[in-house]
Amino acid sequence: MRKLGTAIAVFGLTVLGLAAPATSAQAAAQGPGCEGKWAAYGRDGNVRAWQHPDCGGVLLGQSQGNDSHWGDTTGGFGYSAYYDTSSVMNNGTTGGLDVVAFYVSPGHLGGYTCLSPYELYADNLTDNRFTDGTVVDNRIGSHRWVTASACAPGSWLT
């Protein structure tokens, strides 16, 4: 009886041992950070923002439409997004209004910066500026979907 119990325990551990690498491999395939999140979301039509660089920390909001005030309770982005965004992602579909223009002020006013659907994401907003010179990190007041022609040279997030 003892041998049977030991055999069952060994078999169970073997099965668990075989299952763990598959789970780890699946997680590794998606990878951490913006790259992994891009693979998970794909082109689902949303713009997204995260609290920390490399799409880390809290997902602060997502929206398929425009949001004229990241500091209020309407739209896809709430109060914390207005002061806390350090990375953004453009999961929009390509063609037409596929570029996200982020503005320093609510109401789509003030300096702006754009994120192309082909850039996919900006993983560290500390090295980007709005067209008025303001650092983008923790300062997005609103966003809207525009065409590439609405963005001036030098206004693109990297």
C-alpha positions as CSV (number, residue, x, y, z in Angstrom):
1,M,0.0,0.0,0.0
2,R,2.9,2.3,0.9
3,K,4.5,1.7,-2.5
4,L,1.2,2.5,-4.3
5,G,1.0,5.9,-2.4
6,T,4.6,6.7,-3.3
7,A,4.0,5.8,-6.9
8,I,0.9,8.1,-7.1
9,A,2.9,10.9,-5.4
10,V,5.8,10.5,-7.9
11,F,3.3,10.4,-10.8
12,G,1.6,13.5,-9.6
13,L,4.9,15.4,-9.2
14,T,5.9,14.2,-12.7
15,V,2.7,15.6,-14.2
16,L,3.1,18.9,-12.3
17,G,6.7,19.0,-13.5
18,L,5.7,18.6,-17.1
19,A,2.9,21.2,-16.8
20,A,5.0,23.9,-15.2
21,P,7.4,24.4,-18.1
22,A,4.5,24.7,-20.6
23,T,3.0,27.4,-18.5
24,S,6.3,29.2,-18.1
25,A,7.0,28.9,-21.9
26,Q,3.6,30.4,-22.6
27,A,4.3,33.3,-20.3
28,A,7.7,33.8,-21.9
29,A,6.2,33.8,-25.3
30,Q,4.1,36.8,-24.4
31,G,7.0,38.5,-22.6
32,P,6.9,41.2,-20.0
33,G,6.3,44.9,-20.6
34,C,4.8,46.7,-23.6
35,E,6.0,44.0,-26.1
36,G,4.1,41.3,-24.2
37,K,1.0,43.4,-23.8
38,W,1.0,44.3,-27.5
39,A,1.1,40.6,-28.3
40,A,-1.9,40.0,-26.0
41,Y,-4.1,42.9,-27.1
42,G,-3.2,43.2,-30.8
43,R,-5.2,45.6,-33.0
44,D,-8.4,45.7,-30.9
45,G,-9.2,49.4,-31.6
46,N,-8.1,50.9,-28.3
47,V,-5.6,53.4,-27.0
48,R,-4.2,52.4,-23.6
49,A,-2.1,54.0,-20.8
50,W,-0.1,52.6,-17.9
51,Q,1.2,54.0,-14.7
52,H,4.8,53.0,-15.2
53,P,7.3,52.8,-18.0
54,D,7.3,49.7,-20.2
55,C,3.5,49.3,-19.8
56,G,4.0,48.4,-16.1
57,G,2.0,49.1,-13.0
58,V,-1.7,49.8,-13.2
59,L,-3.6,50.0,-16.6
60,L,-5.0,53.5,-16.2
61,G,-7.5,53.4,-19.0
62,Q,-8.4,52.3,-22.5
63,S,-10.7,53.7,-25.1
64,Q,-11.8,53.2,-28.7
65,G,-13.1,56.8,-28.8
66,N,-11.8,60.2,-27.9
67,D,-11.5,61.4,-24.4
68,S,-11.5,65.2,-23.9
69,H,-10.6,65.2,-20.2
70,W,-8.4,62.5,-18.6
71,G,-9.1,64.1,-15.2
72,D,-12.8,63.5,-15.0
73,T,-15.0,60.4,-14.6
74,T,-16.3,60.2,-18.2
75,G,-14.5,58.5,-21.1
76,G,-12.0,55.7,-20.9
77,F,-9.5,57.6,-18.7
78,G,-10.1,58.8,-15.2
79,Y,-8.4,61.1,-12.7
80,S,-5.3,59.1,-12.1
81,A,-4.4,58.9,-15.8
82,Y,-4.2,62.7,-15.9
83,Y,-1.2,62.7,-13.5
84,D,0.2,59.2,-13.7
85,T,0.7,58.0,-17.3
86,S,4.3,56.9,-18.1
87,S,3.6,54.6,-21.2
88,V,1.0,54.4,-23.9
89,M,-0.1,52.0,-26.6
90,N,-1.9,52.4,-29.9
91,N,-3.9,49.3,-30.5
92,G,-6.1,51.0,-33.1
93,T,-7.0,49.6,-36.4
94,T,-5.0,51.0,-39.4
95,G,-6.5,53.3,-42.0
96,G,-8.4,56.6,-41.5
97,L,-8.3,57.9,-37.9
98,D,-5.5,55.6,-36.7
99,V,-3.1,58.0,-35.0
100,V,-3.6,59.0,-31.4
101,A,-3.0,62.6,-30.6
102,F,-2.3,63.2,-26.9
103,Y,-2.7,66.8,-25.6
104,V,-1.2,68.5,-22.6
105,S,-4.6,70.1,-21.6
106,P,-8.1,68.9,-21.4
107,G,-10.4,69.7,-24.4
108,H,-7.7,68.7,-26.9
109,L,-5.9,72.0,-26.3
110,G,-2.3,73.1,-25.8
111,G,0.8,71.2,-27.0
112,Y,0.3,67.7,-28.5
113,T,2.2,64.6,-29.5
114,C,1.2,61.7,-31.7
115,L,1.5,58.0,-31.6
116,S,1.4,56.1,-34.9
117,P,-0.3,52.7,-35.2
118,Y,3.0,51.5,-36.7
119,E,5.0,52.7,-33.7
120,L,2.7,50.5,-31.5
121,Y,3.7,52.0,-28.1
122,A,5.8,54.5,-26.3
123,D,7.3,52.7,-23.4
124,N,8.9,55.6,-21.6
125,L,7.3,59.1,-21.8
126,T,10.1,60.8,-19.9
127,D,12.1,61.3,-23.1
128,N,9.2,62.8,-25.1
129,R,7.8,66.3,-25.3
130,F,4.5,67.9,-26.4
131,T,4.8,70.5,-29.2
132,D,4.8,73.2,-26.6
133,G,7.9,71.7,-25.0
134,T,6.2,70.2,-21.9
135,V,7.5,66.7,-21.0
136,V,4.8,64.1,-21.8
137,D,5.3,61.9,-18.7
138,N,2.5,62.3,-16.2
139,R,0.9,65.2,-18.1
140,I,-1.6,63.9,-20.6
141,G,-4.8,65.9,-20.4
142,S,-6.8,64.5,-23.3
143,H,-6.6,62.4,-26.5
144,R,-8.3,62.0,-29.8
145,W,-8.0,59.9,-32.9
146,V,-6.6,61.7,-36.0
147,T,-5.0,61.1,-39.3
148,A,-1.2,61.2,-39.7
149,S,-1.5,64.5,-41.6
150,A,-2.8,66.2,-38.4
151,C,0.6,65.6,-36.7
152,A,3.5,68.0,-37.4
153,P,7.0,66.8,-38.0
154,G,8.8,66.3,-34.7
155,S,5.5,65.7,-32.8
156,W,5.7,61.9,-32.8
157,L,6.2,59.8,-29.7
158,T,9.1,57.3,-29.8
